[in-house]
């Protein structure tokens, strides 16, 4: 699912809010209650929420990665040392 397929209301959500809604959807789907059409719609929304959460995590990872240039001039990233 491309980022442009994520509904606008989900794009505005924080990671924590999106994850909480996704957890609610998973619990509801696991319960087996409700109509099939509702389950299909909930699954689709859950997929969009999952993608949004993945995007948020990737953005966070990119912000904390450190850019490194080795002796040969090759540019790469490595995890930032946030402990020290």
N, C-alpha and C positions, 0 to 999 in steps of 0.2 A: 504494500500500500504506500503510494507516494505521499509525501508530506502535504501536497495540495489536496489530497483526498481526505485529510483529517478535518472534521467539521470545525467551524469557527469557534463554537462554544468550547470544544475540547482544547483547541490551540491556546485559548486564554487561560486554561487551568494551570495551577501550579503542579509540580510533580506529585506532591503529597495528596492533593485533592483528586488528581487523576488516578493515583494508585488506590486510594480509598474507594472510589467508585468502582474501579476494576475489581477489587476484592469483593464488594457487594454483589456485583454481577456474577462472579464466579460462585459465590455462596448460593445465590438464587438458582443458577443453572444446575449446580450439584444437587440441589434439593429435589429437582425433578418436578416441581409444581409449576403450574401455569400452562398457558396455551403454547402450541408449537410456534405459531407466528411470533409471539412475544419472545420466545427463546431465541429464535433466529435473529430478531432485531437486537436483542440484548447481546448476542454473540458478535454481531457486526459492530456494535458500539464498543464492546470489550476489545475487539481487534484494533479499533482506532485509538482507544485509550492506551493499549499496550504499545503501539507504535509511538504515540506521543511521549510516553514514559521513556522508551528507548532513546528517542531524540533528545529529551532532556538530560538523560545520563550521558549520552555522547557529547553533548555540549559541555557538560560539567567536566568530563574527562579531558576534553580539548583545552579547557581553561586551566587545568592544573598540570598538563603535560609541559615538560620543559623542552625547548628547542635546543638541539645540540649540533655543533659543527665539528666533525673530526678533522684530523691532521690533513687528510686528502681533500677536504672541502665538502665532503658529503654531509648533507643536512638530514637529520632525523629527529625523532622525539623520544624522550624517555620519561618515565613517571617522575614527577617532581618529588623531592624529598621534603615532605611536609612535617616530618618528625624532628628535624634538627636544623 
